[in-house]
Amino acid sequence: MKSEARAVVIGGGVVGVSTLYHLAKKGWSDAVLVERRELTSGSTWHAAGLLPLFNMSYSVGQIHKYSVKFYQELQRETGMNVGFTQCSNIRLARTRDRWDEYMYYAGIAETIGVPVNILTPEQVKEIWPLCETDGLLGAIQHPDDGYIQPADLTQALAKGARDLGAVIQRNTTVTAIEQQPDGRWLVKTDKGDILTEHVVSATGNFARLTGRMVGLDVPVIPVEHQYIVTEPHPAILERKRQGMPEMGVLRESDCSWYMREENGGLLLGPYEKGAPCCYVDGPSEDSEYELFQEDLERLMPHVETAIARVPAFGEVGIKKIYNGAIAYTPDGSPIIGPAPGLKNFWLNEGHSFGITAAGGAGWQLAEWIVEGEPSIDMMGVDPRRFGPYATEGYLREKNEEAYANVFTVHYPDEERAAARPLRTTPCHGRMKRLGAVFGSVYGWERPNWFAPEGYEVPEEELGVGADVLMKHNHAAPLEDGRIVEKWSFRRSNYFEHVGNEVRNTHENVGLLDMSAFAKCWVSGPGAEAWLNRIFANRIPKKDGRIALCHLLTKDGGVRSEFTVYRQPTGFYLVSAGAYEAHDHDVLNKLLPKDGTVAMFPFTTHWGVLVLAGPKSRDLLRKLTRADLSNAAFPWLSGRRIDVGPATAHALRVNFVGELGWELHHPIEMQNAIFDHLMEAGAEFGIKPFGIRAMTSMAIEKSYRLIPRELSIEYSAWESGLDRFVNLDKGDFIGREALVRQRQEGLGRNYVTLEVHDVADADARGSEAVYRDGRLVGRATHGGYGWRVGKSLALAMVRPDCATEGTGLEIRILGKLHPATVIGESPFDPQNAALRADG
């Protein structure tokens, strides 16, 4: 057994072996994989082997696309049959919402290069003659999709890795993982120790146990998944005898199951409500090729709908029911990337669709480890999208919820109810009494919008129009039973109420709770020099000044965005609440080792209330003696002020483009500040507003968000951050790449589009953008701009399509709309509102 290696991969399932293969393919031939039993003896062996390209996540979609292509190349490379059956995949739609979901997905697929066919019910019948098509609106088909034999795939990956020089150590149990003083890792096993630079945890059901060895609370708990295999059916056997093609993988999404042929019979895989978590404390030491007791009763509603859709399924006996563990995370997507707080410790865990994701996950993680960056934006699967709030109890509720919702319609405005409310700000109750309809980000409850008193969505508007199992299309009822929000891909019931919030903020004054912002304090003798070395913009030179600063990748892409507020004793950094663990981990890992810079997390210490609107200065003047004029308190500055009897740092910035201040305050003073603002603001028409109104106003200002317009895949130039990049200040991360790109030219440009002929559906992001019928870009965000009265989209397009006035087209829910490139910031391009004096 080797005693040293460049990297050690722990776990011999398909994900771990793929990671080893791709590390070796990148030239790290001295990588070692350690597996406690035999390869595939965890979840891989009982996986159904499906290769679904469908995924609403940009990151996961790219990973799946790579896998399907790579598995065919691997077969040719190794000469081993991976058991790939390219029979296509058909997803049925019975409701309008489902059809909208498929049309929205088709845009995502087109922009990442995944072919999708639109099928009529008659075409479904031609491909799947055993399928009844009554009640179908249509279907989508992935012609490149199919299924694979998981064990054969894993063995082919293992051969490919060994051929490249990598080593696989089977029947070897990791007993401890210890970091050495020089930063390297000592992986202790029952067969000897291995000293290595990098460790990759790909241990599936053992993820939490592996994490505990290094002090990590890995946000993965498996859930029981069952599938049924039938005896052979005469009609399928006859098709085989006639040499007819295999029918594609069939998915009745509205009844939450998939079906395919299996050895002359059928395989049915339901995703039912009530499937329990398992291995909460990890599998037993002797766990190998393990299954749980089947529970057919739990599956019966799905079985009945399967028989109705494919009567042949009910005409043969059950051969076997498999009930095995598959790993889940709270949002159903895997965790791929660096572990927070640890140097060179990597996670490739939580794969609920591990066979499909294994190839792409191994590819991107190897890129990340060897090159220092992935080549696609991985924010959707980054382990640091979760934080310390994701405890065992939270995971059990959320992971079971994620499993039960695999086939539900994935609405863009959906807010799932499990494990909520969890993290609430002091003013949560006050916002609730004012009608707040909450969403959740990083565990925090935030008002999305405000419903009028007594408001309720009429029951007749909640019907889905078909007798289906997956009927969940609205937010959880309030305590009094009222349902106030219906989800949709179109303009939904909250549309006009969000418009009212925007109008009031624009005409009077609005109040928004943004306490979920990630916040930290940076200080020390080396703080200013360090921040200047890592950020593209120049750090403010004067106390009380504010700058928007971006942390770039070495290739000039945008990793994180921070508001930097300089104070006499240090720097206060604010970034997106959803990425607190990510942003703070990145900063921590860049800190100088000489102790000249200290960083302290501040998120839960300070709250943030945003006061915005043309009357915000008049209101604030009633509560403070501070001079709020432009001369004394200009835009992009901050100072400590009194707010009635309380205190706050007032920062003259916001994300809505109106006159206003962010009031950053001791969290224990939040309710006092809230009450004084509401009381003093009554004469000025103060009303609260939510995240959806804020987003609408931000789009009108062409403001960028991570990971939409700001991404590691787009350079700072491509994202239009020229005014936030200071090439003259000296070296910083990504500077060389930006200099080179300015000389070589850009591959795309960020633009704002006015979308025409819109009735009830605006762009959401990921829609395909065309010019003369050819794909030229993709939308990154979109919505209705209430202040300008236009449907808007933000997009990345080819440079030759970015000139103001250029006519383009954008496909929204299957319909092509004309669009025009307009100037940035269609509302108040001169920032007169932001800079207003008085």
C-alpha positions in Angstrom: 0.0 0.0 0.0 1.3 3.5 -0.9 2.3 5.6 2.0 2.1 9.0 0.1 -0.1 10.3 -2.7 -1.1 13.6 -4.3 -4.7 13.0 -3.5 -6.7 10.3 -1.6 -10.3 9.7 -2.6 -12.4 8.0 0.1 -15.3 5.9 -1.3 -15.5 3.3 -4.0 -19.0 4.1 -5.4 -19.4 5.5 -8.9 -18.9 9.1 -7.7 -15.6 8.3 -5.9 -14.2 6.2 -8.8 -15.2 8.9 -11.3 -13.3 11.5 -9.2 -10.2 9.2 -9.1 -10.4 8.7 -12.9 -10.7 12.5 -13.6 -7.8 13.3 -11.3 -5.7 10.8 -13.1 -6.9 12.2 -16.4 -5.7 15.6 -15.3 -2.2 14.1 -14.8 -2.4 13.2 -11.1 -1.5 9.6 -11.6 -0.3 9.3 -8.0 -3.9 9.5 -6.7 -5.2 6.7 -4.5 -8.8 5.6 -3.8 -9.6 3.8 -0.6 -12.8 1.7 -0.3 -13.9 -0.1 2.9 -15.4 -3.1 1.1 -15.8 -3.8 -2.7 -16.5 -1.2 -5.3 -20.2 -0.3 -5.7 -21.1 -2.0 -2.4 -22.9 1.1 -1.0 -25.7 2.8 -2.9 -24.3 2.3 -6.4 -25.1 -1.4 -6.7 -28.9 -1.0 -6.2 -29.3 2.2 -8.3 -31.7 2.0 -11.2 -29.1 3.5 -13.5 -31.2 6.2 -15.1 -29.5 9.1 -16.8 -32.0 12.0 -16.6 -30.7 15.1 -18.4 -33.7 17.1 -17.0 -32.6 19.5 -14.2 -33.7 23.0 -13.4 -30.3 23.8 -12.0 -27.7 25.3 -14.4 -24.8 23.7 -12.5 -26.4 20.2 -12.3 -27.7 20.4 -15.9 -24.1 21.0 -17.1 -22.9 18.1 -15.0 -25.5 15.7 -16.3 -24.8 16.7 -19.9 -21.1 15.9 -19.5 -21.8 12.6 -17.9 -24.1 11.2 -20.7 -21.5 12.1 -23.3 -18.5 11.0 -21.3 -19.9 7.5 -20.5 -20.0 6.7 -24.2 -16.4 8.0 -24.6 -15.3 5.9 -21.6 -16.6 2.8 -23.2 -14.5 3.4 -26.3 -11.5 4.4 -24.2 -11.5 1.3 -21.9 -13.0 -1.3 -24.2 -15.4 -2.2 -21.4 -19.2 -2.2 -22.0 -20.8 0.2 -19.5 -24.3 -1.0 -20.3 -25.5 2.3 -21.8 -28.9 2.0 -23.4 -29.7 5.2 -25.3 -33.5 4.8 -25.5 -34.5 8.4 -24.8 -36.5 9.8 -21.9 -40.1 11.0 -22.2 -41.7 13.3 -19.5 -45.5 13.5 -19.6 -47.5 16.6 -18.9 -51.1 16.7 -17.7 -51.4 20.2 -16.4 -50.7 23.7 -17.7 -48.3 24.4 -14.9 -46.3 21.2 -15.8 -46.3 22.3 -19.4 -45.0 25.7 -18.4 -42.3 24.0 -16.4 -41.2 22.0 -19.4 -41.2 25.0 -21.7 -39.1 26.9 -19.2 -36.7 24.0 -18.9 -36.5 23.8 -22.7 -34.8 27.2 -22.6 -32.3 26.1 -20.0 -31.6 23.0 -22.1 -31.1 25.0 -25.3 -28.6 27.4 -23.7 -26.5 24.6 -22.2 -26.7 22.4 -25.4 -29.0 19.6 -24.4 -31.4 18.6 -27.2 -35.1 18.5 -26.2 -38.0 17.4 -28.5 -41.6 18.5 -28.0 -44.0 15.6 -28.4 -47.8 15.4 -29.0 -49.8 12.7 -27.2 -50.0 10.9 -30.6 -46.2 10.9 -30.8 -45.9 9.6 -27.3 -48.2 6.7 -28.3 -46.0 5.9 -31.3 -42.8 5.6 -29.1 -44.6 4.0 -26.1 -47.5 1.9 -27.5 -48.2 0.5 -24.1 -48.9 4.0 -22.7 -52.4 5.3 -22.5 -52.4 9.0 -23.5 -55.8 10.2 -22.2 -55.5 13.5 -20.4 -52.0 14.4 -21.7 -51.2 17.9 -22.9 -48.0 16.6 -24.4 -44.5 15.6 -23.4 -40.9 16.5 -23.8 -38.2 14.0 -24.9 -34.5 13.9 -24.4 -33.2 11.8 -27.3 -29.8 11.4 -25.8 -31.1 10.1 -22.5 -31.5 6.5 -21.3 -30.0 4.3 -18.6 -26.8 2.5 -17.8 -25.6 -0.4 -15.7 -24.0 1.2 -12.6 -21.7 -1.6 -11.7 -20.4 -1.9 -15.2 -19.9 1.8 -15.4 -17.9 1.9 -12.1 -15.7 -1.0 -13.2 -14.9 0.9 -16.5 -14.0 4.0 -14.5 -11.8 1.9 -12.3 -10.0 0.4 -15.3 -9.6 3.8 -16.9 -8.1 5.2 -13.6 -5.7 2.3 -13.2 -4.6 2.5 -16.8 -3.7 6.1 -16.1 -1.6 5.1 -13.0 -4.0 5.6 -10.2 -4.3 3.0 -7.4 -7.5 1.5 -5.9 -7.2 0.0 -2.4 -10.2 -2.2 -1.7 -11.2 -3.7 1.6 -9.5 -0.9 3.4 -11.2 1.1 6.1 -10.3 4.7 6.9 -10.1 5.0 10.7 -9.0 8.6 11.1 -8.1 11.7 9.1 -5.6 14.2 10.6 -4.2 17.4 9.3 -0.5 17.8 9.8 1.4 21.0 10.8 2.5 21.5 7.2 -1.1 21.4 6.0 -1.0 17.9 4.5 -3.4 15.2 5.5 -2.7 11.8 7.2 -5.3 9.3 6.2 -5.2 6.5 8.6 -6.5 3.1 7.6 -6.5 -0.5 8.9 -3.9 -1.4 6.3 -1.6 1.5 6.9 -1.4 5.3 6.6 -1.3 7.6 3.6 0.2 11.1 3.6 -1.5 13.3 1.0 -2.0 16.9 -0.1 -5.7 16.5 -0.8 -8.6 14.4 0.5 -11.9 13.9 -1.3 -14.8 12.5 0.6 -17.1 10.6 -1.7 -18.5 8.2 0.9 -22.3 8.3 0.1 -24.2 6.9 3.1 -21.1 7.4 5.3 -20.7 11.1 4.5 -21.6 12.4 8.0 -19.3 9.8 9.7 -16.5 10.8 7.4 -17.1 14.5 8.0 -17.0 14.0 11.8 -13.4 12.7 11.5 -12.4 16.2 10.5 -15.0 18.2 12.5 -17.4 18.7 9.6 -21.2 18.5 9.9 -21.9 17.4 6.4 -25.5 18.3 5.3 -26.3 14.9 3.9 -28.7 12.2 5.2 -29.9 9.4 3.0 -33.6 8.6 2.3 -35.1 5.3 1.5 -36.0 4.9 -2.1 -38.0 2.0 -3.5 -38.5 0.6 -7.0 -40.4 -2.3 -8.3 -39.3 -4.8 -11.0 -42.0 -7.0 -12.6 -42.0 -10.4 -14.3 -41.6 -10.3 -18.1 -44.6 -9.1 -20.1 -45.6 -10.9 -23.3 -46.0 -7.7 -25.2 -42.5 -6.5 -24.3 -41.0 -9.9 -25.1 -42.8 -9.9 -28.5 -41.3 -6.5 -29.2 -37.9 -7.8 -28.5 -38.4 -10.9 -30.7 -39.4 -8.6 -33.6 -36.2 -6.5 -33.0 -38.2 -3.4 -32.2 -36.4 -0.6 -30.3 -36.7 -0.4 -26.5 -39.3 2.1 -25.4 -37.8 5.2 -23.7 -37.7 5.8 -20.0 -41.3 7.1 -19.2 -41.9 9.7 -16.5 -45.4 10.5 -15.3 -44.2 13.6 -13.4 -47.7 14.6 -12.2 -48.0 11.2 -10.5 -44.3 11.1 -9.3 -42.9 8.0 -10.9 -40.6 6.8 -13.6 -40.8 3.5 -15.6 -38.6 1.7 -18.1 -38.2 -1.8 -19.5 -36.1 -4.3 -17.4 -35.3 -7.8 -18.7 -38.6 -8.1 -20.6 -40.6 -6.6 -17.7 -41.0 -3.2 -16.3 -39.3 -1.2 -13.6 -41.3 1.4 -11.7 -39.7 3.9 -9.4 -42.1 6.1 -7.4 -41.1 9.1 -5.2 -43.6 9.0 -2.5 -44.4 11.2 0.5 -43.5 9.7 3.8 -40.3 8.0 2.6 -38.1 8.1 5.8 -34.5 9.2 6.4 -32.1 6.3 7.1 -28.6 5.9 8.3 -29.0 9.1 10.4 -26.1 7.9 12.5 -24.4 6.2 9.6 -24.5 2.6 8.4 -23.2 -0.2 10.6 -19.5 -1.2 10.3 -20.4 -4.4 8.4 -22.9 -2.7 6.0 -22.4 -4.0 2.4 -24.9 -4.4 -0.4 -27.6 -3.5 2.1 -31.4 -3.1 1.5 -34.3 -2.3 3.8 -37.6 -4.0 4.3 -39.9 -3.0 1.4 -43.2 -1.1 2.1 -45.5 -1.6 -0.8 -48.5 0.0 0.9 -46.6 3.3 0.8 -46.3 3.0 -2.9 -49.8 2.0 -3.8 -51.2 5.4 -4.9 -48.3 5.6 -7.4 -48.8 1.9 -8.4 -52.4 2.6 -9.2 -51.7 5.6 -11.4 -48.9 3.6 -13.1 -51.4 0.9 -14.0 -53.9 3.5 -15.3 -51.2 5.0 -17.5 -49.5 1.7 -18.5 -52.1 -1.1 -18.0 -49.4 -3.7 -18.9 -47.7 -2.9 -15.6 -50.7 -4.4 -13.7 -50.9 -7.5 -15.9 -47.7 -9.2 -14.5 -46.5 -10.2 -11.1 -43.9 -8.4 -9.0 -40.5 -10.0 -9.3 -38.6 -7.8 -6.7 -39.0 -4.7 -4.7 -35.7 -2.9 -3.9 -35.6 -0.5 -1.0 -32.2 1.1 -0.6 -30.6 4.3 0.6 -29.9 7.3 -1.6 -28.2 10.3 -0.3 -30.1 13.6 -0.1 -29.4 17.2 0.8 -32.0 19.9 1.8 -32.5 21.1 -1.7 -32.0 17.8 -3.5 -28.8 18.9 -5.3 -25.4 17.3 -4.5 -22.5 19.0 -2.7 -19.4 19.3 -4.8 -16.5 21.4 -3.9 -14.3 22.6 -1.0 -15.3 21.9 2.6 -15.7 25.1 4.6 -12.9 25.9 7.0 -10.5 23.1 5.8 -7.6 23.4 3.5 -7.6 20.9 0.6 -10.5 18.8 1.9 -13.1 18.3 -0.7 -16.7 16.9 -0.7 -18.4 15.0 -3.5 -21.4 13.9 -1.6 -25.2 14.0 -1.4 -25.9 12.6 -4.9 -29.5 11.6 -5.2 -29.0 11.1 -8.9 -25.5 9.8 -8.5 -25.2 7.7 -11.6 -26.1 10.6 -13.8 -24.0 13.1 -11.9 -20.9 11.0 -11.3 -19.1 11.7 -14.5 -19.6 15.5 -14.4 -19.1 15.7 -10.7 -15.7 14.0 -11.0 -14.8 16.1 -13.9 -15.5 19.5 -12.2 -14.1 18.5 -8.9 -10.8 17.4 -10.6 -10.7 20.7 -12.4 -11.2 22.5 -9.1 -8.5 20.6 -7.3 -5.9 20.6 -10.0 -6.5 23.9 -11.7 -7.7 25.8 -8.7 -11.1 26.6 -10.3 -14.0 24.6 -11.8 -14.7 25.5 -15.5 -18.4 25.9 -15.0 -20.3 27.9 -12.3 -20.8 25.5 -9.4 -22.6 27.8 -7.0 -25.7 25.6 -7.2 -23.8 22.6 -5.8 -21.2 24.3 -3.7 -21.1 22.7 -0.2 -21.0 26.2 1.3 -24.5 27.1 0.2 -25.5 25.6 3.6 -24.4 26.8 7.0 -24.3 25.7 10.6 -28.1 26.0 10.8 -28.3 22.8 8.8 -28.4 20.5 11.9 -29.5 16.9 12.0 -33.1 17.8 12.9 -33.2 20.3 10.0 -31.7 17.8 7.6 -34.2 15.1 8.5 -37.2 17.4 7.7 -35.7 19.0 4.6 -34.2 15.9 3.0 -37.5 14.0 3.3 -39.2 17.0 1.8 -36.7 17.1 -1.0 -37.3 13.5 -1.8 -41.1 13.8 -1.8 -40.7 16.8 -4.2 -38.5 15.2 -6.9 -41.4 15.2 -9.3 -43.4 18.2 -8.1 -43.5 21.2 -10.4 -40.4 23.3 -9.6 -41.9 26.8 -9.6 -39.5 29.7 -9.7 -41.2 31.3 -6.7 -41.7 28.1 -4.7 -40.9 28.3 -1.0 -41.0 24.9 0.7 -42.4 24.7 4.2 -40.4 22.0 6.1 -38.2 23.1 9.0 -39.6 26.7 9.0 -39.5 29.1 10.5 -36.0 28.5 11.7 -34.0 31.8 11.8 -36.1 34.9 12.5 -35.1 38.5 13.0 -36.6 40.4 16.0 -39.1 42.3 13.7 -40.4 39.0 12.2 -43.6 39.2 14.3 -44.2 42.8 13.4 -43.7 42.1 9.7 -46.1 39.1 10.0 -48.8 41.2 11.5 -48.4 43.6 8.6 -49.2 40.8 6.2 -45.7 39.5 5.3 -45.6 36.4 3.1 -42.2 34.9 4.0 -39.5 33.2 2.0 -36.4 31.5 3.3 -32.7 32.1 2.4 -29.8 30.5 4.3 -32.3 29.5 7.0 -33.5 33.1 7.5 -37.2 34.2 7.1 -37.5 37.2 4.9 -40.7 38.9 3.7 -41.2 38.2 0.0 -44.3 40.4 -0.3 -47.2 41.7 1.8 -50.7 40.6 1.5 -53.6 43.0 2.3 -55.5 42.3 5.5 -57.8 39.4 5.1 -56.5 38.5 1.6 -57.0 35.0 0.4 -56.6 33.2 -2.9 -60.0 31.9 -3.9 -60.2 28.1 -3.7 -61.3 27.7 -7.3 -58.1 29.4 -8.5 -56.0 26.7 -6.8 -57.2 23.8 -8.8 -54.7 22.2 -11.1 -57.2 21.0 -13.6 -56.5 17.3 -13.5 -56.8 14.3 -11.2 -53.1 14.0 -10.4 -51.1 13.1 -7.3 -48.8 16.1 -7.3 -51.2 19.0 -6.6 -49.0 21.2 -4.5 -49.1 24.6 -6.2 -49.3 27.1 -3.4 -47.5 28.3 -0.2 -48.4 26.7 3.1 -51.6 28.1 4.7 -51.3 30.8 7.3 -52.2 30.0 10.9 -55.8 30.9 10.3 -55.9 28.5 7.3 -55.8 31.2 4.5 -53.8 30.5 1.4 -52.4 33.8 0.2 -49.9 32.7 -2.6 -50.3 30.6 -5.7 -47.1 29.6 -7.4 -46.7 30.0 -11.2 -44.2 30.5 -14.0 -46.4 33.4 -15.0 -47.6 36.5 -13.3 -49.3 35.1 -10.2 -51.7 36.5 -7.6 -49.1 38.6 -5.8 -48.2 40.5 -9.0 -50.3 43.6 -8.4 -49.5 43.6 -4.7 -45.8 43.7 -5.5 -46.5 46.6 -7.9 -48.2 48.5 -5.1 -45.1 48.0 -2.9 -42.9 49.4 -5.7 -45.2 52.4 -6.3 -45.3 53.3 -2.6 -41.5 53.0 -2.3 -41.1 55.1 -5.4 -43.6 57.8 -4.4 -43.4 57.8 -0.6 -41.1 55.6 1.6 -40.7 51.9 2.1 -39.1 49.7 4.8 -37.4 46.4 4.1 -35.8 43.8 6.4 -32.4 42.7 5.0 -30.9 41.4 8.2 -30.0 38.2 6.4 -27.1 40.0 4.7 -23.8 38.2 5.4 -21.6 40.6 7.5 -18.0 40.5 8.8 -15.5 42.8 10.4 -11.9 42.9 9.0 -9.2 44.7 11.0 -5.5 44.7 11.7 -2.4 46.5 10.5 -2.4 44.6 7.2 -6.1 44.8 6.5 -6.2 47.6 3.9 -3.3 46.3 1.9 -4.8 42.8 2.0 -8.2 43.9 0.8 -6.6 45.9 -2.0 -4.7 42.7 -3.0 -7.8 40.5 -3.2 -10.4 43.0 -4.6 -10.6 44.4 -8.1 -11.8 47.8 -6.9 -9.8 50.2 -4.8 -10.6 50.2 -1.0 -12.1 53.5 0.3 -9.3 55.8 1.5 -11.4 57.9 3.8 -13.3 56.8 6.9 -17.0 56.6 6.4 -16.7 55.9 2.6 -18.2 52.9 0.9 -17.1 50.9 -2.2 -18.6 48.0 -4.1 -15.8 45.5 -4.4 -15.5 42.2 -6.3 -13.4 39.2 -5.5 -12.4 37.6 -8.8 -11.0 34.3 -9.9 -7.5 34.1 -11.3 -9.2 33.9 -14.8 -11.1 37.2 -14.1 -14.5 35.7 -13.3 -16.5 37.0 -10.4 -16.5 34.9 -7.3 -18.1 37.2 -4.7 -19.4 40.8 -4.3 -18.9 42.9 -1.1 -20.0 46.3 0.1 -16.9 47.6 2.0 -17.5 50.3 4.6 -14.4 51.9 6.0 -14.3 52.9 9.7 -11.5 54.2 11.9 -10.7 50.8 13.4 -11.4 48.5 10.4 -13.6 47.5 7.6 -17.2 46.3 7.6 -17.9 43.9 4.8 -21.5 43.0 3.6 -22.4 40.4 1.0 -25.3 38.2 -0.1 -27.0 36.4 2.8 -27.4 33.2 0.7 -23.7 32.9 0.4 -22.5 33.7 3.9 -20.6 30.4 4.4 -19.1 30.6 0.9 -18.0 34.2 1.1 -16.6 34.0 4.6 -14.8 30.8 3.9 -13.2 32.3 0.8 -12.0 35.3 2.8 -10.7 33.1 5.6 -8.7 31.0 3.3 -7.1 34.1 1.8 -6.1 35.6 5.1 -2.3 36.3 5.5 -0.6 33.7 7.7 1.4 36.4 9.6 -1.5 37.4 11.8 -1.6 41.0 10.5 -5.3 40.7 9.5 -8.2 39.4 11.6 -11.7 38.6 10.5 -14.8 38.3 12.7 -18.3 37.2 11.5 -20.9 39.7 12.4 -24.1 38.5 10.7 -26.1 37.7 13.8 -24.8 40.6 15.8 -26.3 43.3 13.5 -29.6 43.6 11.8 -30.3 45.7 8.7 -33.4 47.7 7.9 -33.6 49.4 4.5 -35.3 52.8 4.3 -35.9 53.9 0.7 -38.0 56.4 -1.2 -38.1 60.1 -1.9 -39.5 60.9 1.6 -36.9 58.7 3.5 -34.8 61.8 4.4 -37.8 63.7 5.8 -38.7 60.7 7.9 -35.2 60.1 9.2 -34.8 63.7 10.1 -37.6 63.3 12.7 -35.5 60.7 14.5 -31.9 62.0 14.3 -30.0 65.3 14.7 -27.5 64.1 12.1 -27.1 66.3 9.0 -28.6 64.2 6.2 -27.9 66.6 3.3 -25.8 65.6 0.3 -23.0 67.9 1.4 -22.7 66.2 4.8 -23.9 62.8 3.9 -23.3 62.0 0.2 -24.2 58.9 -1.7 -21.8 55.9 -1.0 -21.0 57.1 2.5 -21.9 56.0 6.0 -21.9 57.3 9.6 -23.2 56.4 13.0 -26.5 58.2 13.8 -29.2 58.1 16.5 -32.5 56.6 15.4 -34.7 57.9 18.2 -33.2 56.3 21.4 -31.4 53.6 19.4 -28.3 53.8 17.3 -27.3 52.6 13.8 -24.7 52.9 11.2 -26.6 54.5 8.3 -25.1 53.6 4.9 -26.3 55.6 2.0 -26.7 52.7 -0.4 -29.5 50.4 -1.5 -30.4 47.8 -4.1 -33.6 49.6 -5.4 -32.3 52.8 -6.9 -34.1 55.3 -4.7 -33.0 57.8 -2.1 -32.4 55.9 1.1 -30.2 54.4 3.8 -29.4 50.9 5.0 -29.6 51.1 8.8 -27.1 48.6 10.2 -27.8 48.3 13.9 -27.3 46.1 17.0 -29.8 43.3 16.6 -31.2 43.8 20.0 -32.3 47.4 19.0 -34.2 46.3 15.9 -37.7 46.5 17.2 -37.1 49.9 18.8 -35.8 51.2 15.5 -38.6 49.5 13.5 -41.3 51.0 15.7 -39.9 54.5 15.6 -39.6 54.3 11.8 -43.1 53.1 11.4 -44.5 55.7 13.8 -42.5 58.6 12.4 -43.2 57.5 8.9 -47.0 57.4 9.1 -47.3 60.9 7.9 -45.1 60.1 4.9 -47.0 57.0 3.8 -44.5 54.4 5.0 -45.2 50.8 4.2 -43.1 47.7 4.3 -41.9 46.1 1.0 -40.5 42.7 0.3 -37.8 40.9 -1.7 -39.9 40.6 -4.8 -40.5 44.4 -5.0 -36.8 44.9 -4.3 -35.9 42.5 -7.1 -38.2 44.3 -9.6 -36.6 47.6 -8.8 -33.1 46.1 -9.0 -33.8 44.8 -12.5 -34.9 48.3 -13.5 -31.5 49.5 -12.5 -29.7 46.6 -14.3 -28.1 45.6 -11.0 -26.2 42.4 -11.0 -26.5 39.3 -8.8 -24.4 36.3 -8.0 -24.6 33.8 -9.6 -26.8 35.3 -12.3 -25.0 38.2 -14.0 -21.9 37.7 -11.8 -20.3 34.3 -12.3 -16.9 32.6 -12.5 -17.9 31.9 -16.1 -18.2 35.6 -17.0 -15.2 37.9 -16.7 -15.6 41.2 -14.8 -15.5 42.9 -18.2 -18.3 40.7 -19.7 -20.5 41.4 -16.6 -20.0 45.2 -17.3 -18.1 45.9 -14.1 -15.6 48.3 -15.7 -16.2 51.1 -13.2 -15.5 48.6 -10.3 -12.2 47.4 -11.7 -9.1 49.5 -11.0 -6.2 48.2 -13.0 -3.9 51.0 -11.9 -3.9 50.3 -8.2 -1.5 47.4 -8.3 -1.8 43.7 -8.5 -5.0 41.9 -7.4 -6.5 38.5 -8.0 -7.5 38.2 -11.7 -5.7 41.3 -12.9 -3.5 39.6 -15.4 -6.4 37.8 -17.0 -8.4 41.0 -17.3 -5.5 42.8 -19.0 -5.2 39.9 -21.4 -9.0 39.8 -22.1 -9.1 43.5 -22.8 -6.5 42.9 -25.5 -8.0 39.7 -26.9 -11.7 40.8 -26.8 -14.7 39.4 -25.0 -16.8 36.4 -25.7 -20.1 38.0 -24.5 -21.6 41.2 -23.1 -24.1 42.0 -20.4 -27.2 43.8 -21.7 -30.6 45.0 -20.6 -33.5 44.0 -22.9 -37.0 45.5 -23.2 -39.3 42.5 -24.0 -42.3 43.3 -26.2 -45.7 41.8 -26.6 -45.8 40.4 -23.1 -49.2 39.5 -21.6 -48.8 37.4 -18.5 -45.3 35.9 -18.4 -42.0 37.7 -18.0 -38.5 36.3 -18.3 -37.2 34.7 -15.2 -33.6 33.9 -16.2 -32.1 31.1 -18.4 -34.4 31.8 -21.4 -32.7 31.5 -24.8 -32.0 34.7 -26.7 -31.9 34.7 -30.5 -31.0 36.9 -33.4 -32.3 36.1 -36.9 -33.3 32.6 -35.5 -29.8 31.8 -34.2 -29.0 31.4 -30.5 -26.8 34.3 -29.4 -27.2 34.3 -25.6 -29.2 33.5 -22.5 -31.2 35.6 -20.1 -29.8 35.8 -16.6 -32.8 37.5 -14.9 -36.0 39.2 -15.7 -39.3 40.6 -14.6 -41.7 43.5 -14.8 -40.4 46.9 -14.1 -43.2 48.8 -12.4 -41.6 52.2 -12.4 -40.9 52.1 -16.2 -44.0 50.1 -17.1 -42.0 47.5 -19.2 -41.2 43.8 -19.2 -37.4 43.6 -18.8 -34.7 40.9 -19.1 -31.1 41.0 -18.3 -28.9 38.8 -20.5 -25.5 37.7 -21.7 -25.2 37.9 -25.5 -22.6 37.8 -28.2 -20.7 41.1 -28.4 -22.0 41.9 -31.9 -25.6 41.7 -30.5 -25.0 44.1 -27.5 -25.3 47.5 -29.2 -28.2 49.6 -28.0 -31.1 49.4 -30.3 -30.3 45.9 -31.6 -33.4 43.8 -32.2 -33.4 40.3 -30.7 -35.9 37.6 -29.7 -36.4 35.8 -26.4 -38.4 32.6 -25.9 -40.5 32.7 -22.7 -42.5 29.6 -21.9 -42.3 28.4 -25.5 -43.4 31.7 -27.1 -41.0 33.8 -29.0 -41.1 37.5 -28.1 -39.3 40.4 -29.8 -36.8 42.2 -27.6 -34.7 45.3 -27.9 -31.3 46.1 -26.3 -31.8 49.2 -24.3 -29.4 51.4 -22.2 -28.4 50.2 -18.8 -30.6 51.2 -15.9 -33.8 52.0 -17.7 -35.1 53.6 -14.5 -33.2 56.8 -13.6 -30.0 56.1 -15.6 -28.4 59.3 -14.1 -29.0 58.1 -10.5 -30.8 61.4 -9.7 -33.1 59.6 -7.2 -30.2 58.0 -5.4 -28.3 61.3 -5.2 -31.3 63.5 -4.4 -30.6 66.4 -2.1 -32.9 68.1 0.3 
